[in-house]
Amino acid sequence: MTTYKEKDIITILGNIPVFQGLTEADYSEITPLLKLEKYVPGDMIIKEGTHGDSMCVIIKGAVKITKTGEAREEILLDTFYPGSYFGEFSLVDNMPRSANAVCVDETELFRLEKKDFDALLARNGAISTAFYKNCLEETFSRFRNTIANFAFSEHSLRQKSSKLDELDRDLSQASQIQSYFINRELLDHEHSFLRNVRHTYLYKPCIAIGGDFLNVTELRPGVASIIIADIMGHGITSALGTGVLKSAYSMAVKDLGFKPIQLMKFLNRHFLGVISHLYATCYYAIIDMRNKKVQFTKAGHPHPLFWKKRRQDFADIRCQGTGLGLVKKARFGRVSYPLERGDRILFYTDGIIEQKNARGKMYTESRLRSVFRDLILHEDADIVNKIYEDMKSFAGRREIEDDATLLLLEF
C-alpha cells in the first residue's frame, strides 16, 4: 500500500471546506486519525441506508456515487476522483447514508471515523470551533445553491409550462381543423349521405392529431364517393400530409370523381410534388345506389371487407395499386361489384390490423375478418365500436401505436 507524506495529507485536508482555516498544528492532530484503505473495482465502500459513522477522502482511483431507483435500477449521481471526499456530514449527524459509493478503479482513500474525530474535538476547542463554523457555512452555501437552483428550475418550468400550454392550444385548434379533413360534419349527421344506406364510423388518432384521412363526397343524387387514406406515421407531420392530401382531393374530386384512376394519378403527382419524404396509402370507392353497384380503386391501402349477405361470406376483391408519393408512374386498377340489400362494406386503416399485443403479435386482417363476421351473424348494432374495443382488448397493456379509422356502410 502506498505511503503518503504528512505534508501531502495536510494539503489535501486544506482543500476540504469543513477543514479549512485550521493551523498546521491542527492538521497534524487530524492526520494520525486517518486510516488508509485500499479497494478493488466493484467494492462497496458505503451502502445506501447504512449507519453513517465516517468520512472518506480519495487519494487514488475513482468512486461512483449511486442511488437505487424504485425499480431497483442503479442511478448514477456522480463520479469522484483523487482529492474528492464524501460522507463529511456523518462526522456531525450520524444519519443513514443517502447513497452508495462503489469503486470504479483500484482505489486508495483515507477514512476518518466519527468516534475518533469526536474525541479530538472534545480536547481541542480551536479545531472544534473551526470545524462546526465551516460545517454551518457549508450547509448554508449548499442551501443557497439549492434555493437558487430551485428558483431557476421554477422559472424554467414556468417558461416550459407556458410553451406547453401554447402547444396544447395549437394541438386543440389543429384537432378542430382536422375534423374538416375527415368530414365529421357529414359523417356525424344522423341522416345517411345515401338513401337506404346506414353508416357508422370511428376515428381515433393515437395523439391529439393524426395522419388518417376519411372523406365522403356526394357526386350526384344517389351517388357518393368514399376516400380513406393513411399518411405515413402519425402526429403533426402526418397531419400536415393529411392536409396536403385533403386539399388536392378537394381540388380534383369535382372533375375526376367519376374517373378514379385519373384521380389517383393526380393525387400521386401532387403528393410527389409537394412532399417528397412522405407517402400515403389510399382507397377510393364510388357507391352508386341508382345502379346498385360499387367501384373500388386501390393505392397501396388494404382492401375493405365486403360482406355479401346472399353468400354469407366476404367478396374476394382483386385490384392492384401503388401507394401515393412513391413513384411517378404509379399504376392503379379499378373493379366493380353489384350491391344488394344486406351487404356491408368496412373500410379501415392499418392502425387496426397492425396493432401489437404485449408479445409483439399483430391484430391482423384475419382477426378483423373473424370479429366482423361474428358481429354480423349475431346482428350486433354497434359493430364499429365493438371492433375497436376488441382491438384494445387484444393490445392489453401495450399502448395504441397508430391512428385507427373505421367506416362501415350497411345496405
C-alpha positions in Angstrom: 0.0 0.0 0.0 1.3 3.5 -0.8 2.9 5.6 1.9 1.9 9.3 1.9 3.8 12.1 3.5 2.2 14.2 6.2 2.6 17.5 4.3 0.8 16.0 1.2 -2.0 14.8 3.5 -2.3 18.3 5.1 -2.5 19.8 1.6 -5.4 17.5 0.8 -7.2 18.3 4.1 -6.8 22.1 3.5 -8.8 21.8 0.3 -11.8 20.3 2.1 -14.3 23.0 3.1 -15.1 21.6 6.6 -11.3 21.6 7.5 -10.3 25.0 6.1 -8.8 27.7 8.2 -7.0 25.3 10.6 -3.4 25.8 11.6 -0.7 23.3 10.6 -0.6 22.1 14.2 -4.3 21.4 14.0 -3.9 19.4 10.8 -1.1 17.5 12.4 -3.5 16.4 15.1 -6.0 15.1 12.5 -3.6 13.2 10.2 -2.9 10.4 12.7 -6.6 9.7 12.8 -6.8 9.0 9.1 -6.9 5.3 8.2 -5.6 4.3 4.7 -7.8 1.7 3.0 -7.4 0.0 -0.4 -10.3 -1.2 -2.7 -10.6 -3.0 -6.0 -13.2 -2.3 -8.7 -16.7 -3.2 -7.7 -16.1 -3.0 -3.9 -18.8 -1.2 -2.0 -17.3 1.5 0.2 -20.5 2.7 1.7 -24.1 1.4 1.2 -27.2 3.5 1.0 -29.2 3.4 4.1 -26.5 2.1 6.4 -25.3 3.9 9.5 -23.1 6.9 8.7 -20.1 6.9 11.0 -17.1 8.2 8.9 -16.0 10.4 6.0 -13.7 9.4 3.1 -11.1 11.3 1.1 -10.0 9.7 -2.2 -6.2 9.6 -2.8 -6.1 7.3 -5.8 -8.6 5.8 -8.3 -12.2 6.6 -8.9 -15.5 6.1 -7.0 -19.0 6.3 -8.4 -21.9 7.6 -6.3 -25.2 5.9 -7.0 -28.8 5.5 -5.7 -31.2 2.7 -6.1 -34.3 3.5 -8.1 -37.9 2.4 -7.5 -37.4 -0.5 -9.9 -34.2 -1.4 -8.2 -32.2 0.1 -11.0 -28.9 1.9 -10.4 -29.0 5.6 -10.8 -25.6 7.3 -11.3 -25.3 10.6 -9.4 -21.6 11.4 -9.8 -18.1 10.0 -10.1 -15.4 11.2 -7.7 -11.6 11.3 -8.4 -8.4 11.9 -6.2 -8.9 14.9 -3.9 -12.7 14.4 -3.7 -14.4 13.5 -0.5 -17.8 12.2 0.7 -19.6 11.5 3.9 -18.3 14.6 5.7 -21.6 15.3 7.5 -21.5 11.9 9.0 -18.9 13.4 11.4 -21.8 15.6 12.7 -25.2 14.0 12.3 -24.7 10.2 12.3 -27.6 9.9 9.8 -28.0 6.9 7.5 -26.1 7.0 4.2 -28.0 8.8 1.4 -26.2 7.0 -1.5 -23.9 4.2 -2.4 -20.1 4.6 -3.0 -18.7 1.9 -5.3 -15.1 1.6 -6.6 -14.6 2.0 -10.3 -10.8 1.6 -10.4 -8.3 0.4 -7.9 -8.7 3.0 -5.2 -7.0 4.2 -2.1 -8.6 6.5 0.4 -8.3 7.9 3.9 -11.2 7.2 6.3 -11.8 9.4 9.3 -14.2 7.8 11.8 -16.6 9.9 13.8 -15.7 8.3 17.2 -12.0 9.3 16.8 -12.8 12.8 15.5 -15.3 13.4 18.3 -12.5 12.6 20.9 -10.3 15.1 19.1 -13.0 17.8 19.1 -13.6 17.2 22.8 -10.0 18.0 23.7 -9.2 20.7 21.1 -11.6 23.7 21.3 -10.0 25.5 18.4 -10.4 22.6 15.9 -14.0 22.1 17.2 -14.9 25.8 16.7 -13.4 26.0 13.2 -14.9 22.7 12.2 -18.5 23.5 13.2 -18.3 27.0 11.8 -17.1 25.5 8.5 -20.0 23.0 8.6 -22.5 25.7 9.2 -21.1 27.8 6.3 -21.0 24.8 4.0 -24.6 23.9 5.0 -25.8 27.5 4.2 -23.9 27.5 1.0 -25.5 24.3 -0.2 -28.9 25.6 1.0 -28.4 28.8 -1.0 -27.4 26.8 -4.1 -30.4 24.6 -3.7 -32.7 27.6 -3.4 -31.1 29.3 -6.5 -31.3 26.1 -8.5 -34.9 25.7 -7.4 -35.8 29.3 -8.4 -34.1 28.8 -11.7 -35.9 25.5 -12.2 -39.2 27.1 -11.2 -38.6 29.9 -13.7 -37.6 27.4 -16.4 -40.6 25.2 -15.6 -42.9 28.2 -15.9 -41.5 29.0 -19.3 -41.8 25.4 -20.4 -45.3 25.2 -18.9 -46.2 28.3 -20.9 -44.8 26.8 -24.1 -46.7 23.5 -23.4 -49.9 25.5 -22.8 -49.3 27.2 -26.2 -48.6 23.9 -27.9 -51.7 22.4 -26.3 -53.8 25.2 -27.6 -52.2 24.7 -31.1 -52.9 21.0 -30.9 -56.5 21.7 -29.8 -57.0 24.0 -32.8 -55.3 21.6 -35.1 -57.6 18.8 -33.9 -60.7 21.0 -34.7 -59.2 21.8 -38.1 -58.6 18.1 -38.7 -62.4 17.4 -38.2 -62.6 19.1 -41.6 -60.1 16.6 -43.0 -62.3 13.6 -42.0 -65.6 15.1 -43.0 -67.1 15.0 -39.4 -69.9 17.4 -40.2 -71.4 14.9 -42.8 -70.3 11.7 -41.1 -71.8 12.8 -37.7 -75.1 13.7 -39.2 -77.9 11.4 -38.1 -79.2 11.0 -41.6 -77.1 9.0 -44.1 -75.4 10.7 -47.0 -77.0 8.0 -49.2 -80.6 6.9 -49.0 -81.2 3.5 -47.5 -77.5 3.2 -46.5 -76.6 3.3 -42.8 -73.2 4.5 -41.9 -71.1 4.4 -38.7 -67.5 5.4 -38.3 -64.7 5.8 -35.8 -61.6 8.0 -35.8 -59.1 7.6 -33.1 -55.7 9.4 -33.5 -53.1 7.9 -31.2 -52.2 11.5 -30.1 -54.2 14.7 -30.4 -54.0 14.8 -34.1 -53.2 12.1 -36.6 -52.4 11.1 -40.1 -55.6 9.2 -41.2 -57.9 10.8 -43.7 -61.6 10.0 -44.3 -63.9 11.9 -46.6 -67.3 11.5 -48.2 -68.5 13.4 -51.3 -71.9 13.4 -52.9 -71.0 13.2 -56.7 -74.7 13.4 -57.7 -78.0 12.4 -56.1 -77.8 8.7 -55.2 -74.0 8.5 -55.9 -71.3 9.2 -53.4 -67.5 8.7 -53.2 -65.6 7.4 -50.2 -61.9 8.1 -49.8 -59.8 6.7 -46.9 -56.1 7.2 -46.6 -53.3 6.8 -44.1 -50.3 9.1 -44.2 -47.0 7.5 -43.2 -46.5 7.7 -39.4 -48.7 9.7 -37.1 -48.7 13.0 -35.3 -48.1 16.5 -36.5 -46.0 15.6 -39.6 -48.6 13.1 -40.8 -51.4 15.6 -40.1 -49.7 18.1 -42.4 -49.6 15.4 -45.0 -53.3 14.8 -44.5 -53.9 18.5 -45.2 -51.9 18.2 -48.5 -54.0 15.2 -49.5 -57.3 16.8 -48.5 -56.6 20.0 -50.4 -55.6 18.0 -53.5 -58.6 15.8 -53.3 -61.0 18.8 -52.9 -59.5 20.3 -56.0 -59.8 17.2 -58.1 -62.9 15.3 -57.0 -65.4 17.6 -58.8 -63.8 16.9 -62.2 -62.3 13.4 -61.6 -64.8 11.9 -59.0 -66.1 9.5 -61.7 -62.6 8.8 -63.0 -60.9 7.0 -60.1 -57.7 6.0 -61.9 -57.1 9.6 -63.2 -58.0 10.9 -59.7 -55.3 8.6 -58.1 -52.7 9.6 -60.7 -53.4 13.3 -59.9 -53.1 12.7 -56.1 -49.9 10.8 -56.7 -48.4 13.6 -58.8 -49.5 16.2 -56.3 -48.1 14.3 -53.3 -44.8 13.8 -55.0 -44.6 17.5 -56.0 -45.4 18.9 -52.6 -44.0 16.4 -50.0 -41.1 14.3 -51.2 -40.4 12.5 -47.9 -43.8 11.2 -47.1 -46.1 8.6 -48.7 -49.7 7.6 -48.2 -51.9 4.6 -48.8 -55.3 5.3 -50.1 -58.5 3.6 -51.1 -61.3 5.2 -53.2 -64.8 3.9 -53.8 -67.8 5.1 -55.7 -71.1 4.0 -54.2 -73.9 4.1 -56.9 -77.3 3.4 -55.3 -79.0 4.3 -58.6 -77.4 1.4 -60.4 -76.8 -0.7 -57.3 -73.0 -1.1 -57.7 -69.7 -0.2 -56.1 -66.4 0.6 -57.7 -63.1 0.2 -55.9 -59.7 1.7 -56.7 -56.7 0.9 -54.6 -53.5 2.9 -53.9 -51.5 0.7 -51.6 -54.2 0.6 -49.0 -55.8 -2.6 -47.5 -58.9 -3.7 -49.3 -62.1 -3.1 -47.4 -64.0 -6.1 -46.1 -67.0 -6.5 -48.4 -69.7 -8.8 -46.8 -72.1 -10.3 -49.3 -75.3 -11.3 -47.5 -76.5 -13.6 -50.2 -73.3 -15.7 -49.9 -72.9 -15.2 -46.2 -69.2 -14.6 -46.9 -66.7 -11.9 -47.9 -66.2 -11.0 -51.6 -62.6 -11.5 -52.8 -61.6 -8.1 -54.1 -58.9 -8.3 -56.7 -57.4 -4.9 -57.6 -53.8 -3.6 -57.6 -52.5 -0.1 -57.0 -49.3 1.6 -55.7 -49.2 3.9 -52.7 -49.2 7.6 -53.3 -45.9 9.5 -53.3 -43.7 6.5 -54.1 -43.1 6.5 -57.8 -44.0 8.9 -60.6 -45.6 6.4 -63.0 -47.7 4.6 -60.5 -50.4 2.2 -61.8 -53.9 1.9 -60.4 -56.7 -0.6 -61.2 -60.5 -0.4 -60.9 -63.0 -3.1 -60.2 -66.8 -3.1 -59.9 -69.2 -5.3 -57.9 -73.0 -5.3 -57.6 -74.7 -4.1 -54.4 -77.5 -5.9 -52.8 -79.7 -5.4 -49.7 -77.9 -6.6 -46.6 -74.4 -6.2 -48.0 -71.9 -4.4 -45.8 -68.5 -2.7 -46.6 -66.0 -2.0 -43.8 -63.2 0.5 -44.7 -60.3 0.6 -42.2 -56.7 1.9 -41.8 -53.7 -0.3 -40.8 -53.7 1.1 -37.3 -56.3 -1.6 -36.7 -54.7 -4.6 -38.1 -51.1 -3.7 -37.2 -51.7 -3.0 -33.5 -49.5 -5.3 -31.4 -50.1 -7.0 -28.1 -47.6 -7.5 -25.2 -46.0 -10.4 -27.0 -45.4 -8.4 -30.2 -48.1 -10.2 -32.2 -50.2 -8.1 -34.6 -54.0 -8.0 -34.6 -54.0 -8.9 -38.3 -56.6 -8.7 -41.1 -57.6 -12.3 -40.4 -58.7 -11.4 -36.8 -60.6 -8.4 -38.1 -62.5 -10.6 -40.6 -63.3 -13.1 -37.9 -64.6 -10.4 -35.4 -66.6 -8.6 -38.2 -68.2 -11.9 -39.3 -69.2 -12.8 -35.8 -70.7 -9.4 -35.1 -72.7 -9.5 -38.4 -74.0 -13.1 -37.7 -75.1 -12.0 -34.2 -76.8 -9.0 -35.7 -74.9 -6.6 -33.5 -76.0 -3.0 -33.8 -72.7 -1.5 -32.7 -70.1 -3.2 -34.9 -67.6 -0.4 -35.3 -67.1 0.3 -31.6 -67.1 -3.5 -30.8 -64.3 -4.0 -33.3 -62.2 -1.2 -31.7 -62.8 -2.5 -28.2 -61.7 -5.9 -29.4 -58.5 -4.4 -30.7 -57.9 -2.6 -27.4 -58.5 -5.8 -25.5 -56.0 -7.6 -27.8 -53.4 -4.9 -27.2 -53.8 -5.2 -23.4 -51.3 -3.1 -21.6 -49.5 -2.2 -24.8 -50.2 1.4 -25.9 -52.1 2.1 -29.0 -49.4 2.7 -31.6 -51.1 4.2 -34.6 -54.2 6.1 -35.7 -57.2 4.0 -36.1 -60.1 4.7 -38.5 -63.2 2.6 -39.4 -66.1 3.3 -41.7 -69.0 0.8 -42.1 -71.6 1.0 -44.8 -74.7 -1.2 -44.3 -77.0 -1.5 -47.4 
